[in-house]
Amino acid sequence: MSTTATRPARGLGWLYAVGGALGLAAAVALTLEKIATLTDPDYVPTCSLNPTISCGSVMDSDQAAAFGFPNPLIGIAAFAVVTTVGVVRLAGFAPPRWFRVGMQAGATFGVVFVHWLIAASLYDIHALCPYCMLVWAVTIPIFWYTTLDTLRAFDATRDIGDLLARAHSAVLAAWYVAIAVLVLVEFWDYWRTLF
Amino acid sequence: MARSSGNRVPARRGVSGNVIATVAIVVLAVAVIGGILVFGGDGDGGGDGGDGGDTAGEIPAELRAGPDSNTLTEAEGDAVTIVEFLDYQCPACAAYYTNVTKQLEEDYADRVTFVTRNFPLSMHPLAQPAARAAEAAAAQGRYREMYHQLYDNYQQWAVTEDGQRVSDDEQRATTLFDSYATEIGLDLDRFHTDLASAEIQRRIDADVAAGERVGVSSTPTIYVNGEKFESSAESFDDVAAQLRDQIDEALG
């Protein structure tokens, strides 16, 4: 059996299924919180604990509706697709290249969008929204492992894909650490009070 | 390539190298970040012991009361001087005020000199206006009263009406500062003149520069006789207890 082909594919299926479900849950939660705030202007979102940990201020920002409507609606649509693709991959579906390219396009859009939102959250809104951070946390590995999968699906890029795959979780860990450091540095005042 | 030594490890080349690198990155990050958070505010954490030794004899001017320093309490002979670098809009400073320093100021009223210095952070849009209001009150000899007004009414002027984030509503804050000024009996016309004066701004900038010279990077940062107060406590009650211990020790 060609282990190199099936192993990562199953792994990616699980990542899509679980990561997509988590992202979907976060997007649904944000949408419900948004609806609740619209219905009752005095409503305080469940994830607004204090001025730093606050989805209220994040949801009310301009960046929270980047395309003129609330971002979580994109999340509900996109993460539902990711979850579905994960499940069908687990069911044995071996996607053709054009399908992988489509996933790659979606994941790339997602990761760029998420990093723009991270920058907005840290340097513009100065608040952290727990549900949004869950979306950051799942979008990054979805993008990264999709990229590895896509690279290895084409002859021209298979070598570089294999090379990167050898450090797959190290790259992911470094990525998470980089963002964690940015968050820590930006909200240093706040973390200081917790220790 | 060594193919999978473990029994259920997927046969992928370089797995062990990857796992080692991943674990190394995570462990290193946790160690460094955790170390900085627990042991100290700014890069000098490791040199803590050395710092204490160096400053034992000579306390830098930044960490002593100057002739025109704003003080909350004053003690004869300046046996113990507490210097707090603060930002009136910083949530952590307000929490320190409520839970730690307000009571401290009362309990140690005539035994320690408690100096406050401005350290408004750019991430708090109303920190500068609030610092100017405090300095303008100081110009009329009512610093302490304004300091209390600003922190006691923190929820009114410093945070948005839903209480979720720091406010940037300068107009609302300015109106409230006027009401505090009236409350503590300031001459309102002079208060307004002072608010906009270059002298007030110079005093704030001087405090910030002093803070930067001694390595203040966040607020509140408190020094007891030149020694930085670093708390490892998890609750404000414990923070207060630790600070009191450090002050008591300095009092001898």
Boltz contact constraints between the chains, C-beta under 6 A:
constraints:
  - contact:
      token1: [A, 3]
      token2: [B, 11]
      max_distance: 6.0
  - contact:
      token1: [A, 7]
      token2: [B, 10]
      max_distance: 6.0
  - contact:
      token1: [A, 48]
      token2: [B, 164]
      max_distance: 6.0
  - contact:
      token1: [A, 51]
      token2: [B, 91]
      max_distance: 6.0
  - contact:
      token1: [A, 51]
      token2: [B, 165]
      max_distance: 6.0
  - contact:
      token1: [A, 51]
      token2: [B, 166]
      max_distance: 6.0
  - contact:
      token1: [A, 54]
      token2: [B, 164]
      max_distance: 6.0
  - contact:
      token1: [A, 54]
      token2: [B, 165]
      max_distance: 6.0
  - contact:
      token1: [A, 56]
      token2: [B, 164]
      max_distance: 6.0
  - contact:
      token1: [A, 57]
      token2: [B, 164]
      max_distance: 6.0
  - contact:
      token1: [A, 57]
      token2: [B, 165]
      max_distance: 6.0
  - contact:
      token1: [A, 126]
      token2: [B, 123]
      max_distance: 6.0
  - contact:
      token1: [A, 127]
      token2: [B, 165]
      max_distance: 6.0
  - contact:
      token1: [A, 166]
      token2: [B, 14]
      max_distance: 6.0
  - contact:
      token1: [A, 166]
      token2: [B, 18]
      max_distance: 6.0
  - contact:
      token1: [A, 167]
      token2: [B, 18]
      max_distance: 6.0
  - contact:
      token1: [A, 169]
      token2: [B, 18]
      max_distance: 6.0
  - contact:
      token1: [A, 169]
      token2: [B, 22]
      max_distance: 6.0
  - contact:
      token1: [A, 170]
      token2: [B, 18]
      max_distance: 6.0
  - contact:
      token1: [A, 170]
      token2: [B, 21]
      max_distance: 6.0
  - contact:
      token1: [A, 170]
      token2: [B, 22]
      max_distance: 6.0
  - contact:
      token1: [A, 173]
      token2: [B, 22]
      max_distance: 6.0
  - contact:
      token1: [A, 173]
      token2: [B, 25]
      max_distance: 6.0
  - contact:
      token1: [A, 173]
      token2: [B, 26]
      max_distance: 6.0
  - contact:
      token1: [A, 174]
      token2: [B, 25]
      max_distance: 6.0
  - contact:
      token1: [A, 177]
      token2: [B, 25]
      max_distance: 6.0
  - contact:
      token1: [A, 177]
      token2: [B, 29]
      max_distance: 6.0
  - contact:
      token1: [A, 188]
      token2: [B, 218]
      max_distance: 6.0
  - contact:
      token1: [A, 189]
      token2: [B, 90]
      max_distance: 6.0
  - contact:
      token1: [A, 189]
      token2: [B, 92]
      max_distance: 6.0
  - contact:
      token1: [A, 189]
      token2: [B, 218]
      max_distance: 6.0
  - contact:
      token1: [A, 192]
      token2: [B, 218]
      max_distance: 6.0
  - contact:
      token1: [A, 193]
      token2: [B, 92]
      max_distance: 6.0
  - contact:
      token1: [A, 195]
      token2: [B, 37]
      max_distance: 6.0
  - contact:
      token1: [A, 195]
      token2: [B, 38]
      max_distance: 6.0
